[in-house]
Amino acid sequence: MSPRSDPLDVASIGGVPAAYDDLVAALYRGPLENPPWSSALPLLRSLVECQVVSLVLRPPAEDDRGVILNSVRPAADGTAARPLSDPADWEVTAYREQFFALDPFVNLPPDKVVALEDILSDDELVASEYYEHYLKSAGLFRILGLDTVEPGGMLARLRFSRRHTEPPFNDDERAAIARIAPHLRLSIQLYATLGRTASERNLYAGAVEQLAVATIVLDEQGRVLSANTVARALLEGDNGLSVRGQHLVIEGRDKNRELQTALDTIIKALHRGEASVIRALRVPRGGDRAQLGLVLRPVPVSEWGEGQSSPCVAVFISDPDLNEPSSQGTLGQLFDLTPAEANLAILLSRGLSLAEVSEAQNISQHTARAQLKSIFAKTGVSRQAELVRLVLKSVASLG
């Protein structure tokens, strides 16, 4: 694309500016970039030839730094411009820490392009504290804005700013921003949806790891797509289970054939819509170590399904040699137990007898029995087996 002097005077194809496709593509690519919209914001800044374009993904608040992305016009000395400004730059930090509360250019009508001069005359702006203490120091004067809200409620603010010596934004420039408004809104929706999905995934993944459950996700070819921390530790150790050529295998021909047959059965059933097929098998290990237990479950897919190399089978692995990582503090808060009582309950849940617990804790059996009696009273159970079941089924391991 050749350089252009007028930001809207570009070569057209069928009446559509040649740069328009690049800008729209960059908007939709934005949610996948790090930092987000690092390719779109410079294009937006060039679209209307402004000093800076800002995308506020989360407005600052008194106890919240917010999320603000800035793209600034390159310096006149030819210094190479960064795609996005440093979040620590004065303009961003000053706005976050001092001047956001003075900003008169907020709460715009959704999806409507508005200029600051539509709200305040030039004289009123110059007389304002916001101009005197922030815009003047930042060298900014003309501002054009667009607010958009995605269905989940996330509000994004797009701002274009010019210097005092530059002309106001004209009708063509306003129309150009209005034209990309629907694309910006959908791009923000994709960004918010991806963010929520990632947060949920990390939450559930963290919960599974806290429960000491090894989890491996395979695609339709049986190739390993991901493995959590517990699973990676098992795969790296001498546990009869490994990854070869991206495929999960079990040591021993017969056991590995059993695994591959189970995977093949689940994948074929999943393709037929029989998503309830579940398989389980055991993995022997050397020495006197307990066998690993494997449960293979299909990964639910949407009606239209994912494409190739998508999650297809989840493999959950239990290792009896791993202690249940119940949190002493969380267990104590759940049932109003003292630290000593919570520790005793955890040790009992790991299979120790009361005598073994008293020896491990260097306390007398009389003291251990007294603590157990107090635990029974606080938890409402009357037998040790019930207490063990209560601990194992509680949420203490997620603490």
C-alpha positions as a LaTeX table, in Angstrom:
\begin{tabular}{lrrr}
\hline
Residue & $x$ (\AA) & $y$ (\AA) & $z$ (\AA) \\
\hline
Met1 & 0.00 & 0.00 & 0.00 \\
Ser2 & 1.44 & 3.37 & $-1.00$ \\
Pro3 & 1.76 & 6.20 & 1.52 \\
Arg4 & $-1.13$ & 8.69 & 1.56 \\
Ser5 & $-1.37$ & 12.28 & 2.73 \\
Asp6 & $-5.12$ & 12.34 & 3.37 \\
Pro7 & $-6.08$ & 9.50 & 5.76 \\
Leu8 & $-9.34$ & 8.92 & 3.91 \\
Asp9 & $-7.98$ & 9.40 & 0.38 \\
Val10 & $-7.08$ & 5.77 & $-0.33$ \\
Ala11 & $-7.39$ & 3.55 & $-3.35$ \\
Ser12 & $-10.79$ & 1.88 & $-3.49$ \\
Ile13 & $-12.00$ & $-1.47$ & $-4.73$ \\
Gly14 & $-15.72$ & $-1.51$ & $-5.41$ \\
Gly15 & $-16.07$ & 1.68 & $-3.41$ \\
Val16 & $-14.38$ & 0.18 & $-0.33$ \\
Pro17 & $-11.07$ & 1.76 & 0.80 \\
Ala18 & $-8.14$ & $-0.57$ & 0.19 \\
Ala19 & $-6.99$ & $-0.11$ & 3.82 \\
Tyr20 & $-10.40$ & $-1.01$ & 5.21 \\
Asp21 & $-9.91$ & $-4.78$ & 4.95 \\
Asp22 & $-6.56$ & $-4.52$ & 6.75 \\
Leu23 & $-8.12$ & $-2.52$ & 9.56 \\
Val24 & $-11.09$ & $-4.86$ & 10.02 \\
Ala25 & $-8.80$ & $-7.89$ & 9.99 \\
Ala26 & $-6.59$ & $-6.25$ & 12.62 \\
Leu27 & $-9.61$ & $-5.50$ & 14.82 \\
Tyr28 & $-10.65$ & $-9.16$ & 14.81 \\
Arg29 & $-7.06$ & $-10.31$ & 15.31 \\
Gly30 & $-6.76$ & $-8.00$ & 18.31 \\
Pro31 & $-8.16$ & $-10.39$ & 20.96 \\
Leu32 & $-5.48$ & $-12.95$ & 20.03 \\
Glu33 & $-2.54$ & $-10.54$ & 20.23 \\
Asn34 & $-0.35$ & $-9.77$ & 23.22 \\
Pro35 & $-0.80$ & $-6.97$ & 24.00 \\
Pro36 & $-4.26$ & $-6.96$ & 22.45 \\
Trp37 & $-4.97$ & $-4.79$ & 19.39 \\
Ser38 & $-1.30$ & $-3.98$ & 18.96 \\
Ser39 & $-1.73$ & $-4.04$ & 15.17 \\
Ala40 & $-5.17$ & $-2.38$ & 15.02 \\
Leu41 & $-4.48$ & 0.72 & 17.12 \\
Pro42 & $-1.68$ & 2.10 & 14.89 \\
Leu43 & $-3.98$ & 1.61 & 11.88 \\
Leu44 & $-6.78$ & 3.45 & 13.66 \\
Arg45 & $-4.40$ & 6.27 & 14.54 \\
Ser46 & $-3.40$ & 6.57 & 10.89 \\
Leu47 & $-7.01$ & 6.42 & 9.73 \\
Val48 & $-7.76$ & 9.90 & 11.08 \\
Glu49 & $-4.19$ & 11.19 & 11.47 \\
Cys50 & $-4.26$ & 11.90 & 15.19 \\
Gln51 & $-1.56$ & 12.23 & 17.83 \\
Val52 & $-2.73$ & 9.32 & 19.94 \\
Val53 & $-5.47$ & 6.68 & 19.89 \\
Ser54 & $-6.47$ & 5.06 & 23.18 \\
Leu55 & $-8.54$ & 1.97 & 23.90 \\
Val56 & $-9.77$ & 1.82 & 27.48 \\
Leu57 & $-10.70$ & $-1.78$ & 28.26 \\
Arg58 & $-11.25$ & $-1.12$ & 31.96 \\
Pro59 & $-11.54$ & 2.45 & 33.25 \\
Pro60 & $-9.30$ & 3.33 & 36.21 \\
Ala61 & $-10.93$ & 3.64 & 39.61 \\
Glu62 & $-9.71$ & 4.69 & 43.01 \\
Asp63 & $-8.31$ & 1.24 & 43.79 \\
Asp64 & $-7.95$ & $-0.04$ & 40.23 \\
Arg65 & $-5.24$ & 0.86 & 37.71 \\
Gly66 & $-7.55$ & $-0.08$ & 34.87 \\
Val67 & $-6.43$ & $-1.27$ & 31.43 \\
Ile68 & $-5.51$ & 1.40 & 28.86 \\
Leu69 & $-3.82$ & 0.77 & 25.50 \\
Asn70 & $-2.21$ & 3.72 & 23.66 \\
Ser71 & $-0.70$ & 4.15 & 20.21 \\
Val72 & 1.20 & 7.43 & 19.77 \\
Arg73 & 2.21 & 9.14 & 16.52 \\
Pro74 & 5.91 & 8.52 & 15.69 \\
Ala75 & 8.32 & 11.29 & 16.65 \\
Ala76 & 9.27 & 13.82 & 13.99 \\
Asp77 & 12.95 & 12.86 & 14.28 \\
Gly78 & 12.22 & 9.54 & 12.61 \\
Thr79 & 12.53 & 7.47 & 15.77 \\
Ala80 & 10.87 & 4.12 & 15.19 \\
Ala81 & 7.45 & 3.99 & 16.81 \\
Arg82 & 6.39 & 1.17 & 19.10 \\
Pro83 & 3.06 & $-0.46$ & 18.16 \\
Leu84 & 1.72 & 0.46 & 21.61 \\
Ser85 & 3.01 & 2.86 & 24.21 \\
Asp86 & 4.63 & 1.70 & 27.42 \\
Pro87 & 1.95 & 1.40 & 30.14 \\
Ala88 & 4.39 & 3.24 & 32.42 \\
Asp89 & 4.50 & 6.34 & 30.19 \\
Trp90 & 3.61 & 9.58 & 31.97 \\
Glu91 & 0.41 & 10.18 & 30.01 \\
Val92 & $-1.02$ & 6.80 & 30.99 \\
Thr93 & 0.12 & 6.74 & 34.61 \\
Ala94 & $-0.96$ & 10.35 & 35.22 \\
Tyr95 & $-4.41$ & 9.66 & 33.83 \\
Arg96 & $-4.73$ & 6.48 & 35.90 \\
Glu97 & $-3.49$ & 7.93 & 39.14 \\
Gln98 & $-4.78$ & 11.52 & 39.10 \\
Phe99 & $-6.96$ & 12.70 & 36.28 \\
Phe100 & $-9.47$ & 9.96 & 35.45 \\
Ala101 & $-11.91$ & 11.50 & 37.94 \\
Leu102 & $-11.73$ & 14.85 & 36.11 \\
Asp103 & $-12.34$ & 13.44 & 32.63 \\
Pro104 & $-15.55$ & 15.04 & 31.25 \\
Phe105 & $-15.53$ & 12.80 & 28.19 \\
Val106 & $-17.07$ & 9.62 & 29.62 \\
Asn107 & $-20.38$ & 7.76 & 29.47 \\
Leu108 & $-20.94$ & 8.50 & 25.79 \\
Pro109 & $-24.04$ & 7.08 & 24.06 \\
Pro110 & $-23.10$ & 3.54 & 22.97 \\
Asp111 & $-21.91$ & 3.16 & 19.38 \\
Lys112 & $-22.22$ & 6.88 & 18.67 \\
Val113 & $-19.22$ & 8.91 & 17.55 \\
Val114 & $-18.95$ & 12.05 & 19.69 \\
Ala115 & $-16.36$ & 14.85 & 19.77 \\
Leu116 & $-15.34$ & 16.63 & 22.95 \\
Glu117 & $-16.35$ & 19.92 & 21.31 \\
Asp118 & $-19.92$ & 18.55 & 21.07 \\
Ile119 & $-19.97$ & 18.62 & 24.88 \\
Leu120 & $-17.68$ & 21.53 & 25.74 \\
Ser121 & $-16.80$ & 24.62 & 23.72 \\
Asp122 & $-13.11$ & 25.38 & 23.26 \\
Asp123 & $-13.32$ & 28.15 & 25.84 \\
Glu124 & $-15.04$ & 25.88 & 28.37 \\
Leu125 & $-12.44$ & 23.19 & 27.80 \\
Val126 & $-9.51$ & 25.59 & 28.29 \\
Ala127 & $-11.09$ & 26.80 & 31.54 \\
Ser128 & $-11.49$ & 23.27 & 32.89 \\
Glu129 & $-9.19$ & 21.59 & 35.42 \\
Tyr130 & $-8.92$ & 18.58 & 33.15 \\
Tyr131 & $-7.33$ & 20.69 & 30.41 \\
Glu132 & $-5.18$ & 22.79 & 32.71 \\
His133 & $-3.73$ & 19.88 & 34.68 \\
Tyr134 & $-3.69$ & 17.06 & 32.13 \\
Leu135 & $-4.49$ & 17.78 & 28.46 \\
Lys136 & $-2.29$ & 20.88 & 28.33 \\
Ser137 & 0.70 & 19.01 & 29.78 \\
Ala138 & 0.07 & 16.07 & 27.44 \\
Gly139 & $-0.14$ & 18.45 & 24.47 \\
Leu140 & $-3.68$ & 17.33 & 23.52 \\
Phe141 & $-6.83$ & 19.30 & 22.73 \\
Arg142 & $-9.18$ & 17.74 & 20.14 \\
Ile143 & $-10.77$ & 14.42 & 21.16 \\
Leu144 & $-13.11$ & 12.12 & 19.26 \\
Gly145 & $-14.72$ & 9.23 & 21.09 \\
Leu146 & $-16.68$ & 6.03 & 20.63 \\
Asp147 & $-18.02$ & 3.85 & 23.44 \\
Thr148 & $-19.27$ & 0.32 & 22.83 \\
Val149 & $-20.70$ & $-2.33$ & 25.12 \\
Glu150 & $-20.63$ & $-6.06$ & 24.37 \\
Pro151 & $-23.59$ & $-8.29$ & 25.43 \\
Gly152 & $-21.79$ & $-9.51$ & 28.55 \\
Gly153 & $-21.53$ & $-5.95$ & 29.84 \\
Met154 & $-17.89$ & $-5.10$ & 29.09 \\
Leu155 & $-17.57$ & $-1.40$ & 28.18 \\
Ala156 & $-14.75$ & $-0.28$ & 25.87 \\
Arg157 & $-13.86$ & 3.35 & 25.17 \\
Leu158 & $-12.04$ & 4.32 & 21.99 \\
Arg159 & $-10.49$ & 7.81 & 21.93 \\
Phe160 & $-8.69$ & 9.76 & 19.18 \\
Ser161 & $-6.74$ & 12.84 & 20.31 \\
Arg162 & $-5.12$ & 15.71 & 18.39 \\
Arg163 & $-2.95$ & 18.66 & 19.34 \\
His164 & $-4.28$ & 22.21 & 19.72 \\
Thr165 & $-2.72$ & 23.23 & 16.40 \\
Glu166 & $-4.50$ & 20.48 & 14.48 \\
Pro167 & $-7.99$ & 20.87 & 12.97 \\
Pro168 & $-11.19$ & 19.47 & 14.52 \\
Phe169 & $-12.34$ & 16.05 & 13.33 \\
Asn170 & $-14.49$ & 16.46 & 10.22 \\
Asp171 & $-17.64$ & 14.64 & 9.13 \\
Asp172 & $-15.76$ & 12.18 & 6.90 \\
Glu173 & $-13.52$ & 11.17 & 9.78 \\
Arg174 & $-16.49$ & 10.75 & 12.09 \\
Ala175 & $-18.20$ & 8.61 & 9.44 \\
Ala176 & $-15.07$ & 6.48 & 9.09 \\
Ile177 & $-15.04$ & 5.74 & 12.83 \\
Ala178 & $-18.79$ & 5.06 & 12.83 \\
Arg179 & $-18.23$ & 2.54 & 10.07 \\
Ile180 & $-15.85$ & 0.43 & 12.14 \\
Ala181 & $-18.04$ & 0.65 & 15.28 \\
Pro182 & $-19.88$ & $-2.68$ & 14.67 \\
His183 & $-16.56$ & $-4.44$ & 14.08 \\
Leu184 & $-15.07$ & $-2.97$ & 17.24 \\
Arg185 & $-18.07$ & $-4.08$ & 19.28 \\
Leu186 & $-17.86$ & $-7.66$ & 17.97 \\
Ser187 & $-14.10$ & $-7.70$ & 18.49 \\
Ile188 & $-14.59$ & $-6.59$ & 22.10 \\
Gln189 & $-17.20$ & $-9.34$ & 22.52 \\
Leu190 & $-14.70$ & $-11.94$ & 21.26 \\
Tyr191 & $-12.06$ & $-10.55$ & 23.61 \\
Ala192 & $-14.41$ & $-10.68$ & 26.60 \\
Thr193 & $-15.62$ & $-14.20$ & 25.74 \\
Leu194 & $-12.08$ & $-15.50$ & 25.36 \\
Gly195 & $-11.11$ & $-13.87$ & 28.64 \\
Arg196 & $-14.02$ & $-15.38$ & 30.54 \\
Thr197 & $-13.37$ & $-18.80$ & 29.04 \\
Ala198 & $-9.68$ & $-18.62$ & 29.93 \\
Ser199 & $-10.50$ & $-17.57$ & 33.50 \\
Glu200 & $-12.93$ & $-20.48$ & 33.93 \\
Arg201 & $-10.44$ & $-22.92$ & 32.41 \\
Asn202 & $-7.66$ & $-21.74$ & 34.72 \\
Leu203 & $-9.98$ & $-21.95$ & 37.72 \\
Tyr204 & $-11.01$ & $-25.53$ & 36.95 \\
Ala205 & $-7.47$ & $-26.54$ & 36.02 \\
Gly206 & $-6.23$ & $-25.14$ & 39.32 \\
Ala207 & $-8.92$ & $-27.04$ & 41.21 \\
Val208 & $-7.96$ & $-30.30$ & 39.50 \\
Glu209 & $-4.30$ & $-29.75$ & 40.33 \\
Gln210 & $-5.16$ & $-29.01$ & 43.96 \\
Leu211 & $-6.96$ & $-32.35$ & 44.06 \\
Ala212 & $-3.73$ & $-33.98$ & 42.81 \\
Val213 & $-5.52$ & $-35.40$ & 39.77 \\
Ala214 & $-3.28$ & $-35.83$ & 36.75 \\
Thr215 & $-5.09$ & $-34.76$ & 33.57 \\
Ile216 & $-4.02$ & $-35.29$ & 29.96 \\
Val217 & $-6.01$ & $-34.07$ & 26.96 \\
Leu218 & $-5.73$ & $-35.90$ & 23.64 \\
Asp219 & $-6.93$ & $-35.10$ & 20.13 \\
Glu220 & $-8.78$ & $-37.39$ & 17.72 \\
Gln221 & $-5.48$ & $-39.01$ & 16.71 \\
Gly222 & $-4.57$ & $-39.80$ & 20.30 \\
Arg223 & $-1.91$ & $-37.09$ & 20.33 \\
Val224 & $-1.23$ & $-35.22$ & 23.57 \\
Leu225 & $-2.52$ & $-31.64$ & 23.41 \\
Ser226 & $-1.92$ & $-30.68$ & 27.04 \\
Ala227 & $-1.05$ & $-32.10$ & 30.44 \\
Asn228 & $-1.29$ & $-30.47$ & 33.84 \\
Thr229 & 1.56 & $-30.27$ & 36.33 \\
Val230 & 0.68 & $-33.51$ & 38.13 \\
Ala231 & 0.43 & $-35.39$ & 34.83 \\
Arg232 & 3.77 & $-34.05$ & 33.57 \\
Ala233 & 5.46 & $-35.23$ & 36.76 \\
Leu234 & 4.00 & $-38.73$ & 36.28 \\
Leu235 & 5.04 & $-38.84$ & 32.61 \\
Glu236 & 8.58 & $-37.77$ & 33.43 \\
Gly237 & 8.98 & $-40.39$ & 36.16 \\
Asp238 & 9.23 & $-44.17$ & 36.00 \\
Asn239 & 5.51 & $-44.79$ & 36.25 \\
Gly240 & 4.78 & $-47.10$ & 33.32 \\
Leu241 & 3.21 & $-44.25$ & 31.38 \\
Ser242 & 4.95 & $-42.01$ & 28.82 \\
Val243 & 4.58 & $-40.01$ & 25.62 \\
Arg244 & 6.19 & $-41.28$ & 22.42 \\
Gly245 & 5.86 & $-39.38$ & 19.19 \\
Gln246 & 3.15 & $-37.19$ & 20.80 \\
His247 & 1.10 & $-40.31$ & 21.68 \\
Leu248 & 0.28 & $-41.55$ & 25.18 \\
Val249 & 1.54 & $-45.11$ & 25.69 \\
Ile250 & 1.70 & $-47.66$ & 28.50 \\
Glu251 & 4.76 & $-49.84$ & 29.01 \\
Gly252 & 3.99 & $-53.40$ & 28.02 \\
Arg253 & 2.46 & $-54.51$ & 24.73 \\
Asp254 & $-0.80$ & $-55.89$ & 26.12 \\
Lys255 & $-1.53$ & $-52.93$ & 28.37 \\
Asn256 & $-0.70$ & $-50.44$ & 25.63 \\
Arg257 & $-2.98$ & $-52.28$ & 23.21 \\
Glu258 & $-5.73$ & $-52.05$ & 25.83 \\
Leu259 & $-5.17$ & $-48.29$ & 26.09 \\
Gln260 & $-5.15$ & $-47.70$ & 22.33 \\
Thr261 & $-8.27$ & $-49.84$ & 21.85 \\
Ala262 & $-10.07$ & $-47.88$ & 24.58 \\
Leu263 & $-9.07$ & $-44.57$ & 22.97 \\
Asp264 & $-10.21$ & $-45.77$ & 19.55 \\
Thr265 & $-13.57$ & $-46.91$ & 20.99 \\
Ile266 & $-14.18$ & $-43.55$ & 22.68 \\
Ile267 & $-13.23$ & $-41.49$ & 19.62 \\
Lys268 & $-15.41$ & $-43.53$ & 17.26 \\
Ala269 & $-18.34$ & $-43.37$ & 19.70 \\
Leu270 & $-17.86$ & $-39.60$ & 20.02 \\
His271 & $-18.05$ & $-39.19$ & 16.26 \\
Arg272 & $-21.30$ & $-41.19$ & 16.27 \\
Gly273 & $-22.71$ & $-38.93$ & 18.96 \\
Glu274 & $-22.39$ & $-41.52$ & 21.74 \\
Ala275 & $-20.60$ & $-39.21$ & 24.16 \\
Ser276 & $-21.30$ & $-41.33$ & 27.25 \\
Val277 & $-18.64$ & $-43.97$ & 26.51 \\
Ile278 & $-16.10$ & $-44.11$ & 29.35 \\
Arg279 & $-13.24$ & $-46.54$ & 29.80 \\
Ala280 & $-11.04$ & $-47.33$ & 32.81 \\
Leu281 & $-7.85$ & $-49.35$ & 33.16 \\
Arg282 & $-4.89$ & $-49.77$ & 35.46 \\
Val283 & $-1.21$ & $-49.15$ & 34.82 \\
Pro284 & 1.24 & $-51.42$ & 36.66 \\
Arg285 & 4.43 & $-49.91$ & 38.04 \\
Gly286 & 7.70 & $-51.47$ & 39.11 \\
Gly287 & 8.53 & $-52.45$ & 42.65 \\
Asp288 & 5.88 & $-52.47$ & 45.34 \\
Arg289 & 4.27 & $-49.19$ & 44.22 \\
Ala290 & 0.51 & $-49.11$ & 43.78 \\
Gln291 & $-0.86$ & $-49.22$ & 40.25 \\
Leu292 & $-2.06$ & $-46.05$ & 38.56 \\
Gly293 & $-5.75$ & $-45.80$ & 37.79 \\
Leu294 & $-6.80$ & $-44.30$ & 34.44 \\
Val295 & $-10.24$ & $-43.04$ & 33.47 \\
Leu296 & $-10.76$ & $-42.06$ & 29.83 \\
Arg297 & $-13.66$ & $-39.74$ & 29.06 \\
Pro298 & $-14.78$ & $-38.11$ & 25.81 \\
Val299 & $-14.54$ & $-34.32$ & 25.67 \\
Pro300 & $-17.98$ & $-32.90$ & 24.85 \\
Val301 & $-18.13$ & $-31.00$ & 21.57 \\
Ser302 & $-20.66$ & $-28.59$ & 20.16 \\
Glu303 & $-23.23$ & $-29.60$ & 17.58 \\
Trp304 & $-20.94$ & $-28.41$ & 14.80 \\
Gly305 & $-17.87$ & $-29.88$ & 16.42 \\
Glu306 & $-14.33$ & $-28.67$ & 16.45 \\
Gly307 & $-11.89$ & $-29.30$ & 13.66 \\
Gln308 & $-8.78$ & $-31.42$ & 13.61 \\
Ser309 & $-6.32$ & $-31.30$ & 16.52 \\
Ser310 & $-9.13$ & $-30.38$ & 18.91 \\
Pro311 & $-9.65$ & $-31.87$ & 22.38 \\
Cys312 & $-11.30$ & $-35.26$ & 22.03 \\
Val313 & $-10.42$ & $-37.42$ & 25.04 \\
Ala314 & $-9.54$ & $-36.51$ & 28.63 \\
Val315 & $-7.40$ & $-38.96$ & 30.59 \\
Phe316 & $-7.63$ & $-38.66$ & 34.38 \\
Ile317 & $-4.97$ & $-40.49$ & 36.39 \\
Ser318 & $-4.99$ & $-41.30$ & 40.07 \\
Asp319 & $-1.83$ & $-42.16$ & 41.97 \\
Pro320 & $-2.55$ & $-43.82$ & 45.33 \\
Asp321 & 0.95 & $-42.89$ & 46.48 \\
Leu322 & 0.13 & $-39.17$ & 46.35 \\
Asn323 & $-1.15$ & $-37.71$ & 49.60 \\
Glu324 & $-4.41$ & $-35.81$ & 49.53 \\
Pro325 & $-3.27$ & $-32.18$ & 49.80 \\
Ser326 & $-5.96$ & $-31.06$ & 52.22 \\
Ser327 & $-5.31$ & $-27.63$ & 53.68 \\
Gln328 & $-5.01$ & $-27.60$ & 57.43 \\
Gly329 & $-6.12$ & $-23.98$ & 57.59 \\
Thr330 & $-9.13$ & $-24.47$ & 55.29 \\
Leu331 & $-10.24$ & $-27.63$ & 57.09 \\
Gly332 & $-9.99$ & $-25.81$ & 60.41 \\
Gln333 & $-12.13$ & $-22.93$ & 59.11 \\
Leu334 & $-14.72$ & $-25.30$ & 57.64 \\
Phe335 & $-15.31$ & $-27.24$ & 60.85 \\
Asp336 & $-13.98$ & $-24.87$ & 63.53 \\
Leu337 & $-11.06$ & $-27.20$ & 64.30 \\
Thr338 & $-7.86$ & $-26.20$ & 66.03 \\
Pro339 & $-4.64$ & $-26.62$ & 63.98 \\
Ala340 & $-3.80$ & $-29.78$ & 65.93 \\
Glu341 & $-7.29$ & $-31.23$ & 65.35 \\
Ala342 & $-7.22$ & $-30.37$ & 61.64 \\
Asn343 & $-3.81$ & $-32.01$ & 61.26 \\
Leu344 & $-5.01$ & $-35.16$ & 63.02 \\
Ala345 & $-8.06$ & $-35.36$ & 60.75 \\
Ile346 & $-5.87$ & $-35.00$ & 57.64 \\
Leu347 & $-3.48$ & $-37.73$ & 58.76 \\
Leu348 & $-6.38$ & $-40.07$ & 59.49 \\
Ser349 & $-7.76$ & $-39.39$ & 56.00 \\
Arg350 & $-4.40$ & $-40.50$ & 54.56 \\
Gly351 & $-4.86$ & $-43.95$ & 56.05 \\
Leu352 & $-2.90$ & $-43.67$ & 59.30 \\
Ser353 & $-4.27$ & $-45.28$ & 62.43 \\
Leu354 & $-4.77$ & $-43.24$ & 65.58 \\
Ala355 & $-1.67$ & $-44.88$ & 67.11 \\
Glu356 & 0.39 & $-44.01$ & 64.01 \\
Val357 & $-0.88$ & $-40.42$ & 64.13 \\
Ser358 & 0.06 & $-40.04$ & 67.81 \\
Glu359 & 3.54 & $-41.38$ & 67.07 \\
Ala360 & 3.99 & $-39.16$ & 64.02 \\
Gln361 & 2.81 & $-36.12$ & 65.96 \\
Asn362 & 4.81 & $-37.05$ & 69.07 \\
Ile363 & 1.75 & $-36.90$ & 71.30 \\
Ser364 & 0.25 & $-39.50$ & 73.61 \\
Gln365 & $-2.60$ & $-41.69$ & 72.42 \\
His366 & $-4.68$ & $-40.22$ & 75.24 \\
Thr367 & $-4.20$ & $-36.74$ & 73.74 \\
Ala368 & $-4.96$ & $-38.07$ & 70.24 \\
Arg369 & $-8.19$ & $-39.69$ & 71.46 \\
Ala370 & $-9.20$ & $-36.44$ & 73.18 \\
Gln371 & $-8.59$ & $-34.50$ & 69.97 \\
Leu372 & $-10.57$ & $-37.07$ & 67.97 \\
Lys373 & $-13.48$ & $-36.81$ & 70.41 \\
Ser374 & $-13.47$ & $-33.02$ & 70.01 \\
Ile375 & $-13.38$ & $-33.42$ & 66.20 \\
Phe376 & $-16.40$ & $-35.75$ & 66.32 \\
Ala377 & $-18.34$ & $-33.20$ & 68.37 \\
Lys378 & $-17.52$ & $-30.34$ & 65.97 \\
Thr379 & $-18.13$ & $-32.24$ & 62.72 \\
Gly380 & $-21.22$ & $-34.18$ & 63.82 \\
Val381 & $-19.80$ & $-37.63$ & 62.99 \\
Ser382 & $-19.34$ & $-40.48$ & 65.42 \\
Arg383 & $-16.97$ & $-42.87$ & 63.67 \\
Gln384 & $-13.49$ & $-42.56$ & 62.30 \\
Ala385 & $-14.56$ & $-43.90$ & 58.88 \\
Glu386 & $-17.22$ & $-41.17$ & 58.66 \\
Leu387 & $-14.61$ & $-38.55$ & 59.52 \\
Val388 & $-12.27$ & $-39.80$ & 56.79 \\
Arg389 & $-15.10$ & $-39.68$ & 54.25 \\
Leu390 & $-16.03$ & $-36.16$ & 55.39 \\
Val391 & $-12.46$ & $-34.90$ & 54.97 \\
Leu392 & $-12.00$ & $-36.50$ & 51.57 \\
Lys393 & $-15.29$ & $-35.12$ & 50.25 \\
Ser394 & $-14.84$ & $-31.66$ & 51.72 \\
Val395 & $-13.44$ & $-28.68$ & 49.81 \\
Ala396 & $-10.43$ & $-28.47$ & 52.13 \\
Ser397 & $-8.17$ & $-29.81$ & 49.37 \\
Leu398 & $-9.03$ & $-26.73$ & 47.30 \\
Gly399 & $-7.64$ & $-24.43$ & 49.95 \\
\hline
\end{tabular}
